[in-house]
Amino acid sequence: MKKVLSILLILSMVLAFAGCGNSKELTGGYYIDEIEKSYQYELKMSGTLPNAANPISFYVYTDDPDLSFSEVSQAFLSSQKTDLDFYISEYQIEKAD
């Protein structure tokens, strides 16, 4: 349980520093992130991160409609630079049953 809480705390901190939230949609159907970059799609991606007890959902702005949860979570959790272009606008950790 302590390990799961540690992972969730780290995830929350990384998302906070990554600039999640406070974005908007233009009337033309484009999604805008905090630095005014536009994206064509908003995707909801759900899955379970490694060593996590509960699933998580990401709301992601992207120009790639085929972007997968695996690609986003690997890029998000990695310290490596990636060529993927996306913005996590919101996330939600699902409650355990």
C-alpha positions in Angstrom: 0.0 0.0 0.0 2.8 2.4 0.9 4.4 1.7 -2.6 1.1 2.5 -4.4 0.7 5.8 -2.4 4.3 6.7 -3.2 3.7 6.1 -7.0 0.5 8.2 -6.9 2.2 11.0 -5.1 5.1 11.1 -7.6 2.6 11.0 -10.5 0.6 13.9 -9.0 3.8 15.9 -8.5 5.0 15.3 -12.1 1.6 16.2 -13.6 1.5 19.4 -11.5 5.0 20.4 -12.8 4.1 19.3 -16.4 1.6 22.1 -16.7 -1.6 20.1 -16.7 -5.0 21.8 -16.7 -6.4 25.2 -17.5 -6.6 24.8 -21.2 -9.4 25.7 -23.6 -11.1 24.7 -26.9 -11.4 27.2 -29.8 -14.6 27.4 -31.8 -12.8 25.9 -34.8 -12.5 22.6 -32.9 -8.8 22.9 -32.0 -7.6 22.4 -28.4 -5.1 24.9 -27.0 -2.6 24.1 -24.2 -1.2 26.6 -21.7 1.5 27.8 -24.1 -1.0 28.5 -26.9 -0.1 25.4 -29.0 -3.1 24.0 -30.9 -4.0 20.3 -31.3 -6.7 18.6 -33.4 -7.9 15.9 -31.0 -8.7 15.4 -27.3 -8.4 11.7 -26.5 -9.4 10.0 -23.2 -6.9 7.2 -22.5 -7.3 4.7 -19.6 -5.1 2.0 -18.3 -2.9 1.0 -15.4 0.6 2.3 -14.9 3.4 -0.1 -13.9 3.2 -1.1 -10.1 -0.1 0.9 -9.7 -3.1 -0.6 -7.9 -5.7 1.5 -9.6 -6.3 2.5 -13.2 -5.8 6.1 -14.4 -7.4 8.1 -17.2 -5.5 10.8 -19.1 -7.2 13.4 -21.2 -4.6 14.2 -23.9 -4.5 16.9 -26.6 -2.7 15.6 -29.7 -2.6 15.7 -33.5 -2.2 11.9 -33.7 -5.5 10.1 -33.4 -3.7 6.8 -33.1 -1.7 7.7 -30.0 -1.9 5.0 -27.4 -2.0 4.9 -23.6 1.2 2.9 -23.6 3.0 5.6 -25.7 1.8 8.4 -23.5 2.5 6.6 -20.2 6.0 5.6 -21.2 6.9 9.1 -22.4 5.3 10.6 -19.3 7.1 8.4 -16.8 10.4 8.5 -18.6 13.2 11.0 -18.2 14.2 10.4 -21.9 13.3 13.0 -24.6 10.6 11.8 -26.9 9.4 12.8 -30.4 5.7 12.4 -29.3 3.8 15.6 -29.3 0.9 15.6 -26.8 -0.4 17.6 -23.8 -2.1 16.0 -20.8 -4.9 18.4 -19.9 -6.4 16.4 -17.1 -6.0 13.1 -15.3 -8.2 11.0 -13.0 -7.1 8.1 -10.8 -10.0 5.6 -10.5 -11.0 4.4 -7.0 -10.5 0.8 -6.0 -13.7 -1.2 -5.6 
